[in-house]
Amino acid sequence: MWKVLALIVAAVAVLFGTGTAEPFLEVVLGWISGEDAVEDDASVELPSEDIEVQGSAFDHGVLLSEKHRFKQAFHVFERCTVEARCLNALGESYLTGSGVARNLTKGLELINKAAELGDPDAQYNMGILHSSLFEDNTTFVQNEALSVLYLYAASTSGHTGALMAMGYRHMEGYGVPKSCSTAALNYVEVAKQVTEVYSVGMPQAVELIRLNLPEKNDRKAAHTEVHLYMQMAEAGDTGVAAAVGKRYLLGIEGFKQNYKKALQYLKIAADQNHGGALALLGYTHCLGLGVKQNLDTAYSFFVSASLQSDPYGHNGLGYIYFHGTSIQARNLKLAFHHFNESAYGGCSDGMFNLASMYLKGIGTSQSFQRAVLWYTQALDRGHTPAAYSLAIMHLNGVGTVRDCDIAVNLLKTVCERGLWVSSKLQQAYQLQDSRPDLSAWMFLKLAETGHEVAQMNVAHIFDHGSATLLHHESVVRPNLTEVDHRWNKIFAQRFYEMSAEQKSASSELRLGDYAFYGYGLAAEVADSAGSDALDDGEEVRHRPQRVDYDAALMHYRKTTEVKITGQWMQPFVAQAAFNLGYMYELGVGVTQDLHMAKRFFNQCLEVNPSADNVPAKLMLILNQLHAYWIRVPHTEKLMAAVRTDGRCTAILACLVGSGLLLMVRVLLANARPPAPRAHQAVPVAEMPEVAAAVEDLRRRQAAVDGG
């Protein structure tokens, strides 16, 4: 019994990071980010003012890099090479061509030197490069062991990326033993830090943009649209003013996070007694966002919002009553009441706080089952701290079944919403057009941690030859040869494979294309004697992939079987279905099967009905014609059927008799004598002799008449 109680107390302590009488001092704060949906404009305005030099030379160089003044940053890093971190930054500059000509060899040399001096960032970078580059371009061998060694060294220093990378590798068994518990130990340290950040503020969310989508920027508000919303808000539209204020507060949908502007527009709506705006103003004063923290002022805003049944207002009041202020005594019963109202009103923050009170039995009777229920409800709305709490409960089996796999996946989700990830995503999206190599490097850092969107994006960049990051410095865009393009596809393949393992339809489809056209590498297993036996002496080798229709068929099938969880997946699943239909229709790499082809063409139309599916419709028509043509018997079978069928003989006799009768009729018609022609008068003018005689007769008659 005491062991169970100790386990519960330990789990709660981990959940809330405290063992004091006020366990919610950090965690129960209003999570006003609402649905922690991954949305952001990913475009940051760069101020033109000079940078004030503070801290070390390295810090100065980092600030210059953040302002995209790469050449100046490069010179700053050159002057502080006595520091390992400056050596690493200098190596990254050479690697990505930032402020200096790109030089892979020089970059590797500097980063390796910094790693040997113990710099965690450099060790992480070396881990990435050893897993991405080949030691031998003829045997395609990568040094995974050295990669793991560097990542492990960086993780022992608490490097966020290295901890996530080691967690991901242990979760999937990439280069290390597959171990869920070890993965959890790596993830939980980072996840706890991320959750603590959410407890004291509002991290700016980042939109997860997939670079292979043709309409990847549609979700971001255009510059003109932002100004239009601002004008409508300033004109007195309270709904728009509240919406603009919230977007500035969270930094989403084309609005850069700006607390000052958020307060300006929220006040416009609050002056018209808008419940949502009043609640958000309460949060700004409660957390000290853009204003001095003042719980009494926050309380007045929360009261006004709750009177209009605003769920966020109730959540704020619950927080105030839980902690108490100079004018409001602490009241746990009222805190529970308002958290309950907020949760039933659909507020994910209220759901989280209500679950936390059930977990501790504060203000109500303790119930682990209800805590899990409300944490799950908050998680379904994208609540990051709820994901962390559920992960810890699943790890310890508190209120739910002990399930390490669920816990690790939840911890991975929490880690991917942290500042380390979001800052690199922002840089990668900002630089994708102006500096593709640097953008690819940012995505590469995230891809190694298991970030699926980053894996897909870096694969897309390499696949389309947009970056030469991993090429020798002699390779320069846009003068890429066919060999360079094939190497780009080899670099991309590893990340497509990792992304496909995480159920990415687009990556799985692309792997099918690689097999269909013979791109990338293929793995083969052989022992030292060269046989295919899977023995203790087996060795995995890689060779350039040849056209492999069986592998293409497998990848296309897996794509069509992926569960569609977002609209972006529909075109890729539909394309895979079309490709399968094409292969079955024409018998490419598979036995021809028109029924299967028709099934996949129909699936293509069903999966993505809003798209222009003319090719699929045309192939269905061709499929029908093909089916009719195949049903026509061969000549030999047709003649045999005619000979054995009496009806065919009778029809043939009728046709022959009709032909003979027609021939007799024609012959008789030709043998009949011609009919006499009717007399035709000939004009007198055409017979001169007759004309002269007639004229002579007329003269004589005239003479007789005159006499």
URCOR-V621282 format. One record per run of one state. SS is the DSSP state (alpha for helix, beta for strand, coil for the rest). FROM is the first residue (numbers start at 1). TO is the last residue. If there is no record, write none. Layout:
BEGIN
ss=(SS & SS)
from=(FROM & FROM)
to=(TO & TO)
END
This chain:
BEGIN
ss=(coil & alpha & coil & alpha & coil & alpha & coil & alpha & coil & alpha & coil & alpha & coil & alpha & coil & beta & coil & beta & coil & alpha & coil & alpha & coil & alpha & coil & alpha & coil & alpha & coil & alpha & coil & alpha & coil & alpha & coil & alpha & coil & alpha & coil & alpha & coil & alpha & coil & alpha & coil & alpha & coil & alpha & coil & alpha & coil & alpha & coil & alpha & coil & alpha & coil & beta & coil & beta & coil & alpha & coil & alpha & coil & alpha & coil & alpha & coil & alpha & coil & alpha & coil & alpha & coil & alpha & coil)
from=(1 & 2 & 17 & 24 & 28 & 57 & 67 & 70 & 79 & 84 & 97 & 104 & 117 & 120 & 133 & 136 & 137 & 141 & 142 & 144 & 157 & 160 & 173 & 180 & 201 & 223 & 235 & 238 & 251 & 259 & 271 & 275 & 288 & 295 & 307 & 311 & 324 & 332 & 345 & 348 & 361 & 368 & 381 & 384 & 397 & 404 & 416 & 419 & 432 & 436 & 448 & 452 & 464 & 482 & 502 & 505 & 518 & 521 & 527 & 539 & 545 & 549 & 561 & 567 & 587 & 594 & 608 & 614 & 632 & 635 & 645 & 646 & 672 & 684 & 687 & 688 & 707)
to=(1 & 16 & 23 & 27 & 56 & 66 & 69 & 78 & 83 & 96 & 103 & 116 & 119 & 132 & 135 & 136 & 140 & 141 & 143 & 156 & 159 & 172 & 179 & 200 & 222 & 234 & 237 & 250 & 258 & 270 & 274 & 287 & 294 & 306 & 310 & 323 & 331 & 344 & 347 & 360 & 367 & 380 & 383 & 396 & 403 & 415 & 418 & 431 & 435 & 447 & 451 & 463 & 481 & 501 & 504 & 517 & 520 & 526 & 538 & 544 & 548 & 560 & 566 & 586 & 593 & 607 & 613 & 631 & 634 & 644 & 645 & 671 & 683 & 686 & 687 & 706 & 707)
END
